[in-house]
Amino acid sequence: MSLEGMNSVIGQMQMQAKQIAHASLNNSPAYFNRTAETGAFSNVLSASLDKISAMQTESRSQAERFVTGDTDMELSDVMVSLQKSSMAFKFGTQVRNKMVSAYQEIMSMAI
């Protein structure tokens, strides 16, 4: 891949990160809104990991409430929450795998 192609891909990634940060600020609950003002890639990545962690913590809490007999918790709500957190974790794992693969490809390039 040429230098111009790499710069183009990096520009596209930065544009998508800004769009994701903007969309998450407008569409997510208040406790998810931790994206940094600058919209830097590392800040967006960190905020995404925080969201995944929050989803897992919330689903675990809901499951514990259901198991202990909380009448406000429905089994369907618990199952949907657990499935959402599982999918978010799998997505995060795939993003990590792609980032590692891209890093390895860049490091193997001749200068």
Backbone as a printed PyTorch tensor [residue, N CA C, xyz], in Angstrom:
tensor([[[  0.8510,  -1.1670,   0.0000],
         [  0.0000,   0.0000,   0.0000],
         [  0.9020,   1.2360,   0.0000]],

        [[  0.5510,   2.1990,  -0.8190],
         [  1.3650,   3.3980,  -0.9400],
         [  1.1180,   4.3320,   0.2370]],

        [[  1.9940,   5.3040,   0.3590],
         [  1.8720,   6.2930,   1.4350],
         [  0.5850,   7.0950,   1.2930]],

        [[  0.2280,   7.4480,   0.0630],
         [ -1.0090,   8.2000,  -0.1630],
         [ -2.2290,   7.3720,   0.2420]],

        [[ -2.1820,   6.0690,  -0.0740],
         [ -3.2800,   5.1840,   0.3050],
         [ -3.4220,   5.0620,   1.8050]],

        [[ -2.2840,   4.9570,   2.4960],
         [ -2.3200,   4.8730,   3.9620],
         [ -2.8650,   6.1570,   4.5680]],

        [[ -2.4420,   7.3030,   4.0280],
         [ -2.9540,   8.5740,   4.5360],
         [ -4.4520,   8.6870,   4.3110]],

        [[ -4.9140,   8.1880,   3.1780],
         [ -6.3430,   8.2030,   2.8870],
         [ -7.1130,   7.3450,   3.8850]],

        [[ -6.5950,   6.1480,   4.1770],
         [ -7.2510,   5.2500,   5.1310],
         [ -7.2620,   5.8690,   6.5290]],

        [[ -6.1610,   6.4700,   6.9210],
         [ -6.0930,   7.1210,   8.2360],
         [ -7.0940,   8.2610,   8.3150]],

        [[ -7.1950,   9.0360,   7.2500],
         [ -8.1820,  10.1210,   7.2120],
         [ -9.5970,   9.6070,   7.3330]],

        [[ -9.8990,   8.5030,   6.6610],
         [-11.2250,   7.9110,   6.7550],
         [-11.5040,   7.4050,   8.1640]],

        [[-10.5010,   6.7930,   8.7920],
         [-10.6840,   6.3030,  10.1640],
         [-10.9540,   7.4510,  11.1210]],

        [[-10.2320,   8.5500,  10.9470],
         [-10.4470,   9.6950,  11.8240],
         [-11.8290,  10.3000,  11.6110]],

        [[-12.2840,  10.3470,  10.3590],
         [-13.6100,  10.8700,  10.0600],
         [-14.6810,   9.9900,  10.6930]],

        [[-14.5250,   8.6790,  10.5840],
         [-15.4890,   7.7570,  11.1780],
         [-15.4790,   7.8570,  12.7000]],

        [[-14.3150,   8.0170,  13.2890],
         [-14.2300,   8.1540,  14.7490],
         [-14.9740,   9.4060,  15.2060]],

        [[-14.8350,  10.5000,  14.4590],
         [-15.5560,  11.7250,  14.8050],
         [-17.0600,  11.5280,  14.6730]],

        [[-17.4900,  10.8260,  13.6190],
         [-18.9130,  10.5760,  13.4290],
         [-19.4570,   9.6980,  14.5390]],

        [[-18.7060,   8.6840,  14.9340],
         [-19.1360,   7.8010,  16.0170],
         [-19.2270,   8.5710,  17.3240]],

        [[-18.2360,   9.4100,  17.5820],
         [-18.2540,  10.2030,  18.8090],
         [-19.4570,  11.1340,  18.8240]],

        [[-19.7420,  11.7480,  17.6930],
         [-20.8860,  12.6640,  17.6070],
         [-22.1950,  11.8990,  17.7760]],

        [[-22.3120,  10.7410,  17.1220],
         [-23.5300,   9.9380,  17.2170],
         [-23.7350,   9.4230,  18.6340]],

        [[-22.6530,   9.0150,  19.2940],
         [-22.8030,   8.4810,  20.6450],
         [-23.2100,   9.5720,  21.6330]],

        [[-22.7880,  10.7980,  21.3920],
         [-23.1960,  11.8910,  22.2640],
         [-24.6890,  12.1800,  22.1290]],

        [[-25.2290,  11.9910,  20.9280],
         [-26.6290,  12.3020,  20.6830],
         [-27.5770,  11.1570,  20.9930]],

        [[-27.1140,   9.9090,  20.9410],
         [-28.0160,   8.7670,  21.0250],
         [-27.8480,   7.8890,  22.2430]],

        [[-26.8870,   8.1330,  23.1000],
         [-26.6540,   7.2180,  24.2020],
         [-27.0970,   7.8340,  25.5290]],

        [[-27.3310,   6.9680,  26.5280],
         [-27.6920,   7.4710,  27.8560],
         [-26.5860,   8.3410,  28.4420]],

        [[-26.9470,   9.1400,  29.4150],
         [-26.0170,  10.1330,  29.9800],
         [-24.7590,   9.4880,  30.5550]],

        [[-24.8720,   8.3040,  31.1620],
         [-23.6910,   7.7130,  31.7800],
         [-22.7190,   7.1580,  30.7470]],

        [[-23.0890,   7.1100,  29.4570],
         [-22.1780,   6.6690,  28.4120],
         [-21.3880,   7.8300,  27.8100]],

        [[-21.7870,   9.0430,  28.0360],
         [-21.1910,  10.1910,  27.3530],
         [-19.8780,  10.6060,  27.9990]],

        [[-18.8150,   9.8520,  27.6790],
         [-17.5060,  10.1690,  28.2230],
         [-16.4920,  10.4230,  27.1240]],

        [[-16.9480,  10.6570,  25.8890],
         [-16.0030,  10.9220,  24.8170],
         [-15.3560,  12.2720,  25.0520]],

        [[-14.1060,  12.3590,  24.7070],
         [-13.3500,  13.5870,  24.9280],
         [-13.7520,  14.6420,  23.9100]],

        [[-13.4920,  15.8820,  24.2650],
         [-13.8640,  16.9910,  23.4100],
         [-13.0640,  16.9860,  22.1080]],

        [[-11.8530,  16.4960,  22.1530],
         [-11.0020,  16.5410,  20.9700],
         [-11.3790,  15.5030,  19.9430]],

        [[-11.9750,  14.3950,  20.3440],
         [-12.3600,  13.3480,  19.4200],
         [-11.1790,  12.5510,  18.9020]],

        [[-10.0530,  12.5730,  19.6050],
         [ -8.8780,  11.8200,  19.1930],
         [ -9.2050,  10.3290,  19.2060]],

        [[ -8.5270,   9.5780,  18.3600],
         [ -8.8030,   8.1490,  18.2340],
         [ -8.6530,   7.4270,  19.5660]],

        [[ -7.6110,   7.7440,  20.3080],
         [ -7.4020,   7.0620,  21.5890],
         [ -8.5270,   7.3790,  22.5730]],

        [[ -9.0350,   8.5930,  22.5220],
         [-10.1420,   8.9560,  23.4150],
         [-11.4320,   8.2380,  23.0240]],

        [[-11.6790,   8.1270,  21.7260],
         [-12.8620,   7.4120,  21.2590],
         [-12.7560,   5.9390,  21.6170]],

        [[-11.5840,   5.3710,  21.4430],
         [-11.3650,   3.9670,  21.7890],
         [-11.5700,   3.7330,  23.2790]],

        [[-11.0140,   4.6110,  24.0930],
         [-11.1700,   4.4970,  25.5380],
         [-12.6390,   4.6150,  25.9500]],

        [[-13.3500,   5.5460,  25.3420],
         [-14.7670,   5.7160,  25.6510],
         [-15.5620,   4.4810,  25.2390]],

        [[-15.2030,   3.8810,  24.1220],
         [-15.8930,   2.6740,  23.6740],
         [-15.6640,   1.5200,  24.6380]],

        [[-14.4380,   1.3860,  25.1180],
         [-14.1540,   0.3390,  26.1050],
         [-14.9140,   0.5880,  27.4030]],

        [[-15.0300,   1.8540,  27.7860],
         [-15.8150,   2.1870,  28.9750],
         [-17.2800,   1.8140,  28.7900]],

        [[-17.8070,   2.0290,  27.5730],
         [-19.1980,   1.6720,  27.2950],
         [-19.4060,   0.1680,  27.4010]],

        [[-18.4710,  -0.5880,  26.8550],
         [-18.5730,  -2.0440,  26.9250],
         [-18.5430,  -2.4970,  28.3800]],

        [[-17.6540,  -1.9240,  29.1570],
         [-17.5570,  -2.2700,  30.5770],
         [-18.8440,  -1.9160,  31.3150]],

        [[-19.4010,  -0.7560,  31.0140],
         [-20.6440,  -0.3320,  31.6670],
         [-21.8020,  -1.2590,  31.3010]],

        [[-21.8470,  -1.6810,  30.0330],
         [-22.9040,  -2.6070,  29.6110],
         [-22.7860,  -3.9350,  30.3450]],

        [[-21.5530,  -4.4330,  30.4940],
         [-21.3630,  -5.6990,  31.1910],
         [-21.7200,  -5.5800,  32.6670]],

        [[-21.3280,  -4.4780,  33.2810],
         [-21.6470,  -4.2700,  34.6950],
         [-23.1520,  -4.1740,  34.9020]],

        [[-23.8340,  -3.4460,  34.0330],
         [-25.2870,  -3.2830,  34.1430],
         [-26.0030,  -4.6120,  33.9400]],

        [[-25.5770,  -5.3810,  32.9380],
         [-26.2470,  -6.6670,  32.6940],
         [-25.9980,  -7.6380,  33.8510]],

        [[-24.7920,  -7.6190,  34.4100],
         [-24.4930,  -8.4690,  35.5640],
         [-25.3580,  -8.0670,  36.7590]],

        [[-25.5190,  -6.7720,  36.9550],
         [-26.3440,  -6.2750,  38.0490],
         [-27.8070,  -6.6950,  37.8710]],

        [[-28.2960,  -6.5900,  36.6300],
         [-29.6750,  -7.0020,  36.3650],
         [-29.8640,  -8.4970,  36.6110]],

        [[-28.8870,  -9.2940,  36.1920],
         [-28.9780, -10.7380,  36.4060],
         [-28.9900, -11.0680,  37.8910]],

        [[-28.1480, -10.3910,  38.6570],
         [-28.1160, -10.6260,  40.1020],
         [-29.4350, -10.2290,  40.7520]],

        [[-30.0030,  -9.1120,  40.3080],
         [-31.2960,  -8.6810,  40.8530],
         [-32.3920,  -9.6980,  40.5330]],

        [[-32.3760, -10.2480,  39.3300],
         [-33.3790, -11.2460,  38.9480],
         [-33.2330, -12.5170,  39.7750]],

        [[-31.9890, -12.9630,  39.9540],
         [-31.7310, -14.1990,  40.6980],
         [-32.1330, -14.0480,  42.1650]],

        [[-31.9450, -12.8580,  42.7230],
         [-32.2950, -12.6530,  44.1340],
         [-33.7880, -12.4180,  44.3410]],

        [[-34.5700, -12.3810,  43.2480],
         [-36.0210, -12.3000,  43.3920],
         [-36.6090, -10.9170,  43.2750]],

        [[-35.9060,  -9.9820,  42.6930],
         [-36.4440,  -8.6340,  42.5000],
         [-37.6320,  -8.7130,  41.5440]],

        [[-38.7890,  -8.2640,  41.9970],
         [-40.0050,  -8.3760,  41.1840],
         [-40.0400,  -7.3750,  40.0290]],

        [[-39.1740,  -6.3700,  40.0360],
         [-39.1330,  -5.3890,  38.9540],
         [-38.3610,  -5.8980,  37.7310]],

        [[-37.6050,  -6.9640,  37.9000],
         [-36.7880,  -7.4860,  36.8070],
         [-37.5050,  -8.6320,  36.1020]],

        [[-37.6650,  -8.5000,  34.8030],
         [-38.2450,  -9.5550,  33.9770],
         [-37.1180, -10.3670,  33.3450]],

        [[-37.3560, -11.6440,  33.1550],
         [-36.3550, -12.5130,  32.5480],
         [-35.9930, -12.0380,  31.1460]],

        [[-36.9630, -11.5940,  30.3830],
         [-36.6890, -11.1390,  29.0170],
         [-35.7620,  -9.9220,  29.0120]],

        [[-35.9550,  -9.0070,  29.9540],
         [-35.0800,  -7.8260,  30.0420],
         [-33.6510,  -8.2270,  30.3860]],

        [[-33.5270,  -9.1820,  31.2960],
         [-32.2000,  -9.6580,  31.6990],
         [-31.5090, -10.3350,  30.5260]],

        [[-32.2340, -11.1730,  29.8020],
         [-31.6420, -11.8940,  28.6780],
         [-31.2210, -10.9400,  27.5580]],

        [[-32.0310,  -9.9440,  27.2770],
         [-31.6850,  -8.9620,  26.2400],
         [-30.4460,  -8.1780,  26.6630]],

        [[-30.3930,  -7.7890,  27.9130],
         [-29.2420,  -7.0470,  28.4180],
         [-27.9610,  -7.8810,  28.3510]],

        [[-28.0520,  -9.1410,  28.7340],
         [-26.8910, -10.0270,  28.6640],
         [-26.4450, -10.2370,  27.2260]],

        [[-27.3960, -10.3580,  26.3130],
         [-27.0520, -10.5580,  24.9060],
         [-26.4030,  -9.3010,  24.3210]],

        [[-26.8980,  -8.1320,  24.6810],
         [-26.2980,  -6.8800,  24.2020],
         [-24.8640,  -6.7350,  24.6880]],

        [[-24.6330,  -7.0440,  25.9650],
         [-23.2780,  -6.9140,  26.4900],
         [-22.3500,  -7.9460,  25.8650]],

        [[-22.8600,  -9.1280,  25.5810],
         [-22.0590, -10.1500,  24.9190],
         [-21.6810,  -9.7140,  23.5060]],

        [[-22.6250,  -9.1760,  22.7730],
         [-22.3480,  -8.7130,  21.4090],
         [-21.3550,  -7.5440,  21.4270]],

        [[-21.4930,  -6.6460,  22.3750],
         [-20.5700,  -5.5140,  22.4760],
         [-19.1580,  -5.9990,  22.7650]],

        [[-19.0350,  -6.9950,  23.6370],
         [-17.7200,  -7.5460,  23.9560],
         [-17.1040,  -8.2210,  22.7320]],

        [[-17.9010,  -8.9940,  22.0060],
         [-17.4050,  -9.6570,  20.8000],
         [-16.9690,  -8.6310,  19.7600]],

        [[-17.7410,  -7.5560,  19.6100],
         [-17.3820,  -6.5050,  18.6720],
         [-16.0650,  -5.8400,  19.0990]],

        [[-15.9310,  -5.5590,  20.3700],
         [-14.6960,  -4.9630,  20.8770],
         [-13.4900,  -5.8580,  20.6420]],

        [[-13.6880,  -7.1600,  20.8000],
         [-12.6100,  -8.1130,  20.5450],
         [-12.2100,  -8.0980,  19.0740]],

        [[-13.1940,  -8.0280,  18.1910],
         [-12.8940,  -7.9880,  16.7630],
         [-12.1820,  -6.6920,  16.3750]],

        [[-12.5640,  -5.5850,  16.9710],
         [-11.8780,  -4.3170,  16.7090],
         [-10.4290,  -4.4170,  17.1540]],

        [[-10.2150,  -4.9960,  18.3400],
         [ -8.8480,  -5.1840,  18.8260],
         [ -8.0360,  -6.0470,  17.8760]],

        [[ -8.6330,  -7.1410,  17.4020],
         [ -7.9340,  -8.0300,  16.4730],
         [ -7.5570,  -7.3050,  15.1860]],

        [[ -8.4590,  -6.4820,  14.6750],
         [ -8.1670,  -5.7260,  13.4530],
         [ -7.0630,  -4.7070,  13.6920]],

        [[ -7.0650,  -4.0810,  14.8530],
         [ -6.0300,  -3.0930,  15.1690],
         [ -4.6630,  -3.7670,  15.2830]],

        [[ -4.6070,  -4.9200,  15.9180],
         [ -3.3450,  -5.6530,  16.0430],
         [ -2.8560,  -6.0790,  14.6600]],

        [[ -3.7670,  -6.5480,  13.8350],
         [ -3.4060,  -6.9550,  12.4790],
         [ -2.8700,  -5.7720,  11.6730]],

        [[ -3.5320,  -4.6180,  11.7870],
         [ -3.0700,  -3.4230,  11.0710],
         [ -1.7060,  -2.9810,  11.5830]],

        [[ -1.5070,  -3.0360,  12.9000],
         [ -0.2150,  -2.6670,  13.4770],
         [  0.8870,  -3.5840,  12.9610]],

        [[  0.6040,  -4.8880,  12.9440],
         [  1.6100,  -5.8410,  12.4650],
         [  1.9320,  -5.6120,  10.9980]],

        [[  0.9180,  -5.2750,  10.2110],
         [  1.1490,  -5.0100,   8.7920],
         [  1.9880,  -3.7650,   8.6040]],

        [[  1.7010,  -2.7390,   9.3660],
         [  2.4860,  -1.4910,   9.2630],
         [  3.9230,  -1.7290,   9.6980]],

        [[  4.1130,  -2.4870,  10.7750],
         [  5.4640,  -2.7290,  11.2640],
         [  6.2890,  -3.5970,  10.3140]],

        [[  5.6280,  -4.3990,   9.4840],
         [  6.3630,  -5.2450,   8.5610],
         [  6.6880,  -4.5490,   7.2300]],

        [[  6.2120,  -3.3160,   7.0670],
         [  6.4730,  -2.5810,   5.8380],
         [  7.9300,  -2.1130,   5.7860]],

        [[  8.4810,  -2.1480,   4.5930],
         [  9.8400,  -1.6370,   4.4030],
         [  9.7890,  -0.1300,   4.2330]],

        [[ 10.7780,   0.5220,   4.7870],
         [ 10.8160,   1.9920,   4.7040],
         [ 11.6580,   2.4080,   3.5420]]])
